Amino acid sequence: MLLRMPEFISVRGARVHNLKNISVDIPKYKLVVITGLSGSGKSSLAFDTIYAEGQRRYMESLSSYARQFLELQDKPDVDEIAGLSPTIAIDQKSSSHNPRSTVGTVTEIYDFLRVLFARAGIPHCPTCGERVQEQTVDQIVEKVLSASSQGPIQIFAPLVQEAKGEHKQVLIGAMNAGFSRIRFDGFLMDIPEAIAMRKDKKKPHTIEALVVEFAAGSNPQKAQVQEVVKKALEYGNGFILLVNDNNGDETLLSQSFSCSRCGKNLLQPEPRLFSFNSPHGACPECTGLGIKLVLEADLVIPNKRLSFAEGAVRPWTRIAGNQTSYLRLLETVGKSKKFSINVPVEKISSETLELILHGTGEEIYSFDGHDVTFPGILVQLEQKYKETDSDYVRH
């Protein structure tokens, strides 16, 4: 018989401080707000009654050895509290002005959550949503044996996954490696036929090399399957494709911790990857703060009557020694894009100013004997902001 969890925290006869024999049922699993006039007993009910009783019960559950190091609390003046879970209280006043301090870090629950996600979490590809799972060779062998007992199967080594081109060298390499048949975009054929076939190099293609076929009832030996699996994994870069020859069902298995559909490699889940205070787990854009600083073009160039040569970009005036090199690079870009750094910014067209602020993409410029790209003034300033330790330069 399953026990039902209580749906309410039932408080009966609370007389702490200025509470006058209060009885109340507070619903669980909901956000509950206690309101009232100053001195009406809000904190007495929440902190001095419910929270205090939860802490007292928790301490009583500890061993006598552990309790000697803790300050035991008196039972609050209340007749009964039922349905009470372990309690956590966050003080009304902020205990830290550090932006990296959260409810999770203050209560230390965050450490347990990181371990929970790292050990019990099921990773999924952030690109396509497919579940990501690594498997040993022995696990893959067992799955192949199980599949072969259910009907005829074909084992393929994936060579090309949704990539544009004719892939002639891949086909020749597969033939030189001893393969005789491949599956090209789902069609099984001999390799010479695939080489001679006309292919649209502008369309993505998928190529898998046929490693072996197991007929229905063949009951292959484990050693034989292990050898085939190792060969398929070697040529398939850690992937192996099982195809049921009866119904066409496909199963893609991966030896590495990467997505079987789009090939995206993922790191092995570990607690530090779930920490916004660690460089390994923090968002690279906001560094784990949840706030991204964005440069405003109007603040970067406040006086558009000035030219770039006259100091229109205000932050450059705080970067000692580098302003000349930035201007020379901008002048090099100007020769290509037909604008001058000596012309007031207000007279430069909006399209050209957009290029100046946000960059010209992958276009290459020859500057001081090197081939460089121009990322744009805003990106350059963001990089400088992240790299510098100077408060003067930052502000």
C-alpha positions in Angstrom: 0.0 0.0 0.0 1.4 3.3 -1.1 1.5 6.1 1.5 0.2 9.5 0.3 2.4 12.5 0.9 0.7 15.2 2.9 -0.5 18.1 0.8 -0.4 20.6 3.6 1.7 21.8 6.5 -0.8 21.8 9.3 0.0 24.2 12.2 -2.2 23.9 15.3 -2.2 26.2 18.3 0.9 28.4 17.5 1.6 30.8 20.4 5.1 32.0 19.6 5.7 35.7 20.4 2.6 37.6 19.4 0.8 34.7 17.7 -2.5 34.1 19.5 -3.2 30.3 19.3 -3.1 30.4 15.5 -4.1 27.3 13.4 -3.4 27.3 9.7 -3.0 24.8 6.8 -0.3 25.9 4.3 -0.3 24.1 0.9 2.9 22.3 -0.1 4.5 22.4 -3.6 3.3 26.0 -4.1 4.7 29.5 -3.6 3.0 30.8 -0.5 3.3 34.4 0.6 2.5 35.5 4.2 1.3 39.1 4.4 0.0 41.3 7.1 0.5 44.5 9.1 3.8 45.2 10.9 3.9 43.2 14.1 1.1 40.8 13.1 3.3 37.8 13.4 4.4 37.0 9.9 8.0 36.3 10.8 6.9 34.5 14.0 4.9 32.0 12.0 7.4 31.5 9.2 10.7 31.6 10.9 10.2 31.1 14.7 7.5 28.4 14.3 7.7 26.5 11.1 11.4 26.9 10.3 12.5 26.4 13.9 10.5 23.2 14.3 11.9 21.9 11.0 15.5 22.6 12.1 14.8 21.0 15.6 13.5 17.8 14.0 16.5 17.6 11.7 18.9 18.0 14.6 17.1 15.3 16.5 17.6 12.9 13.6 21.4 13.2 13.9 23.6 11.0 16.0 24.3 12.0 19.6 28.0 12.5 18.5 27.0 15.1 15.9 24.4 16.8 18.1 27.1 17.7 20.7 28.7 20.1 18.1 25.4 21.8 17.4 23.3 24.3 19.4 20.1 22.5 20.1 16.9 24.6 19.7 13.9 24.6 22.0 10.6 23.4 20.7 8.5 26.3 19.6 5.3 27.0 21.6 2.9 25.2 19.3 0.5 22.3 19.9 1.2 20.4 16.7 2.9 20.7 13.2 2.1 18.0 10.8 3.4 17.4 7.2 6.6 19.3 7.8 9.6 18.6 5.5 13.2 19.6 6.1 13.3 23.4 6.1 15.7 26.1 4.8 15.4 29.8 5.6 17.0 32.6 3.7 17.3 35.7 5.9 15.3 38.8 4.9 18.6 40.7 4.6 21.1 39.8 1.9 24.0 38.0 3.5 26.3 38.7 0.5 26.6 41.4 -2.2 28.5 39.0 -4.4 26.5 38.5 -7.7 27.7 34.9 -7.7 26.0 34.2 -4.4 22.5 32.5 -4.9 20.0 30.6 -2.7 21.7 27.4 -3.9 25.2 28.5 -2.9 24.2 30.0 0.4 22.3 26.8 1.5 25.0 24.6 -0.2 22.2 22.7 -2.0 23.9 23.7 -5.2 26.9 21.3 -4.5 24.5 18.4 -4.2 22.6 19.3 -7.3 25.8 19.5 -9.3 26.7 16.0 -8.2 23.2 14.7 -8.9 23.2 16.1 -12.5 26.7 14.8 -13.2 26.0 11.3 -11.9 22.3 10.7 -12.6 21.6 13.1 -15.5 20.9 11.9 -19.0 22.9 14.0 -21.5 21.2 15.2 -24.7 22.7 16.9 -27.8 22.3 20.7 -27.6 22.0 20.9 -31.3 19.5 18.2 -32.3 18.1 17.0 -28.9 19.2 13.4 -29.4 20.2 11.4 -26.3 24.0 11.0 -26.0 25.4 7.8 -24.6 28.9 6.3 -24.6 29.2 2.5 -24.7 32.1 0.1 -24.4 33.0 -2.4 -27.1 31.6 -5.3 -25.0 28.3 -3.4 -24.6 28.1 -2.9 -28.4 28.9 -6.5 -29.0 26.1 -7.6 -26.7 23.6 -5.4 -28.6 24.8 -6.8 -32.0 24.3 -10.3 -30.7 20.9 -9.4 -29.4 19.9 -7.9 -32.8 21.2 -10.8 -34.8 19.1 -13.2 -32.8 16.0 -11.3 -33.8 16.6 -11.4 -37.6 19.0 -10.7 -40.4 21.2 -7.7 -39.8 23.7 -5.6 -41.6 26.6 -3.9 -39.9 27.9 -0.6 -41.4 30.8 1.7 -40.6 29.7 5.3 -41.2 32.2 7.1 -43.4 30.4 10.3 -44.3 27.5 11.9 -42.5 25.4 14.5 -44.3 28.4 16.2 -46.0 28.5 17.9 -49.4 30.8 16.8 -52.2 31.3 13.8 -54.5 33.5 11.9 -51.9 35.4 10.0 -54.6 38.5 9.7 -52.4 36.4 8.3 -49.5 35.0 5.6 -51.8 38.5 4.8 -53.2 39.9 4.6 -49.6 37.0 2.2 -48.6 37.8 0.0 -51.6 41.5 0.0 -50.7 40.6 -0.9 -47.1 39.0 -4.1 -48.3 35.3 -3.1 -48.4 33.4 -4.2 -51.5 29.9 -2.6 -50.9 28.7 0.6 -49.5 25.4 2.3 -48.8 25.2 5.7 -50.6 22.3 7.8 -49.4 20.4 4.7 -48.3 21.0 2.7 -51.5 23.2 -0.4 -51.2 25.6 -0.8 -54.1 29.1 -2.0 -55.2 31.9 0.6 -54.6 32.9 0.7 -58.3 29.3 1.5 -59.2 29.2 4.3 -56.6 32.5 5.8 -57.9 31.1 5.8 -61.5 27.7 7.2 -60.5 27.0 10.8 -61.2 26.7 12.7 -57.9 25.5 16.2 -57.0 28.4 17.7 -55.1 26.2 20.6 -53.9 23.9 18.2 -51.9 24.8 16.6 -48.6 25.5 12.8 -48.9 25.8 9.9 -46.4 28.1 7.0 -47.0 28.4 3.8 -44.9 30.7 0.9 -45.7 29.1 -2.6 -45.3 31.3 -4.5 -42.9 29.3 -7.8 -42.6 25.9 -9.3 -43.0 24.5 -11.9 -40.6 21.6 -14.0 -42.0 18.6 -15.0 -39.9 19.5 -17.9 -37.6 23.2 -17.6 -38.2 24.0 -17.3 -34.5 27.4 -15.7 -34.8 30.0 -16.4 -32.2 30.9 -13.6 -29.7 34.6 -13.6 -30.8 33.5 -13.2 -34.4 31.2 -10.3 -33.6 33.8 -8.7 -31.4 36.3 -8.6 -34.3 33.6 -7.2 -36.7 32.6 -4.5 -34.2 36.2 -3.4 -33.7 36.7 -3.1 -37.4 33.5 -1.1 -37.9 34.4 1.2 -35.0 37.9 1.7 -36.4 36.7 2.8 -39.8 33.5 4.5 -38.5 35.4 6.8 -36.2 33.8 5.3 -33.1 30.4 4.7 -34.6 28.7 1.6 -35.9 25.3 1.3 -37.7 23.0 -1.8 -37.3 20.3 -2.2 -39.9 17.6 -4.8 -39.6 17.3 -6.3 -43.0 13.6 -7.3 -42.5 12.0 -4.0 -41.5 14.8 -1.5 -42.2 15.1 -0.3 -38.6 18.4 1.4 -37.9 20.4 1.7 -34.7 23.5 3.9 -34.5 25.8 3.0 -31.6 28.7 5.2 -30.4 31.8 4.3 -28.6 32.7 7.9 -27.9 30.7 10.5 -25.9 29.3 12.2 -28.9 26.0 12.7 -30.7 25.2 9.9 -33.1 23.0 12.1 -35.3 25.1 15.3 -35.8 28.5 14.2 -34.5 28.8 16.9 -31.8 31.3 15.9 -29.2 30.3 16.4 -25.6 32.4 16.4 -22.4 31.9 13.6 -19.8 29.4 15.0 -17.3 31.2 16.0 -14.1 30.2 18.4 -11.2 32.3 21.3 -12.4 30.5 21.5 -15.7 27.3 22.4 -13.8 29.0 25.3 -11.9 28.4 28.8 -13.1 31.4 29.8 -10.9 33.8 27.6 -12.8 35.2 28.5 -16.2 34.4 24.9 -17.4 30.7 25.3 -16.7 30.1 29.0 -17.0 28.5 30.6 -20.0 31.4 32.2 -22.0 29.3 35.2 -22.9 28.2 36.3 -19.4 30.9 34.3 -17.4 28.1 32.8 -15.2 26.6 36.1 -14.0 23.5 35.9 -16.2 24.1 39.5 -17.3 25.9 40.3 -20.6 27.5 43.7 -21.0 26.7 45.2 -24.4 28.4 48.2 -25.9 26.1 51.0 -27.1 27.3 52.5 -30.4 26.0 56.0 -29.3 28.1 55.9 -26.1 31.1 54.6 -28.0 30.9 57.4 -30.5 29.1 60.2 -28.5 30.2 63.1 -30.7 29.6 62.3 -34.4 30.9 65.7 -35.5 34.4 64.3 -34.9 36.3 62.1 -37.3 37.9 58.8 -36.2 41.3 60.5 -36.5 40.1 63.3 -34.2 39.1 60.8 -31.5 35.5 60.0 -32.2 35.8 56.6 -30.5 35.9 57.7 -26.9 37.2 54.4 -25.3 40.2 54.5 -27.6 41.4 57.6 -25.7 41.9 55.5 -22.6 43.9 52.7 -24.3 47.4 54.0 -24.1 49.7 53.2 -27.0 47.2 51.1 -29.0 45.0 53.9 -30.5 47.5 54.5 -33.4 47.5 50.8 -34.4 43.6 50.7 -34.3 43.4 53.8 -36.5 45.9 52.4 -39.0 43.9 49.2 -39.3 40.7 51.2 -39.7 42.5 53.3 -42.4 43.5 50.1 -44.2 39.8 48.9 -44.1 38.8 52.4 -45.3 40.9 52.1 -48.4 39.1 48.9 -49.3 35.6 50.1 -48.4 36.0 53.6 -49.7 35.7 55.8 -46.6 38.2 58.1 -44.8 39.0 58.2 -41.1 39.4 62.0 -41.5 35.8 62.6 -42.4 33.3 63.3 -39.6 31.4 60.3 -38.5 28.0 61.9 -39.2 29.0 62.2 -42.9 29.7 58.4 -43.2 26.8 56.4 -44.6 24.8 54.1 -42.3 25.8 51.0 -44.2 29.5 51.8 -44.0 29.2 52.7 -40.3 27.6 49.4 -39.7 30.7 47.7 -41.2 33.0 49.8 -39.1 31.1 49.0 -35.9 30.4 45.3 -36.5 33.3 44.2 -38.8 33.7 42.9 -42.3 33.4 39.2 -41.6 36.1 36.9 -43.0 37.6 39.4 -45.4 41.4 39.5 -45.2 43.5 42.7 -45.0 47.3 43.0 -45.2 48.4 44.9 -42.1 52.0 45.3 -40.8 53.1 42.3 -42.9 50.3 40.0 -41.6 47.0 38.9 -43.0 44.3 40.0 -40.5 40.5 40.3 -40.4 38.6 43.3 -39.1 36.2 42.3 -36.3 34.7 45.8 -35.9 35.2 48.5 -33.2 32.5 47.0 -30.9 34.0 43.5 -30.9 37.5 44.9 -30.4 36.4 47.0 -27.4 34.6 43.9 -25.9 37.8 41.9 -26.2 39.8 44.6 -24.6 37.3 44.9 -21.8 37.7 41.1 -21.0 41.5 41.2 -21.2 42.3 44.3 -19.2 42.7 44.4 -15.4 42.7 48.2 -15.4 39.6 49.8 -13.9 40.6 53.0 -15.7 40.4 51.3 -19.1 37.2 49.4 -18.2 35.3 52.6 -17.2 
